Amino acid sequence: MNKHLHARLKRLSGLTAALSLLTTPASANQQLAADMGCYNCHGSPALKNAPSMARLAEHAAKARGDDEALKKRAEKLRATSALHPIAVHERLSPEAAELLVRWLSEGAK
């Protein structure tokens, strides 16, 4: 990926996260998931080995109301995996990752 495109994606990630704070949480975070391309892999049907959005929400619900657990899940979402690197996850800003994890923990609706 060229540097210009990478920089634009990073700015978009931060801008989208900031804008989502100005609107209702559910619709903003659903839009953030759409803008970041989450539904490309986690939509219906989910691609390859990617869990569906419903499955992700079910898993994230275990951390609902636990700020520390949600932050850890957001960090894990962005972390690089040697076996399964996911560039889109790595490009998420910390704020966008946390917004997505919180939205998932509330049922992703």
Secondary structure, DSSP 4 states (H G I P E B T S, - for coil): --HHHHHHHHHHHHHHHHHHTTS-HHHHHHHHHHHTTHHHHHSSSPPTTPPPHHHHHHHHGGGTT-HHHHHHHHHHHHS--SSS--HHHHHS-HHHHHHHHHHHHTT--
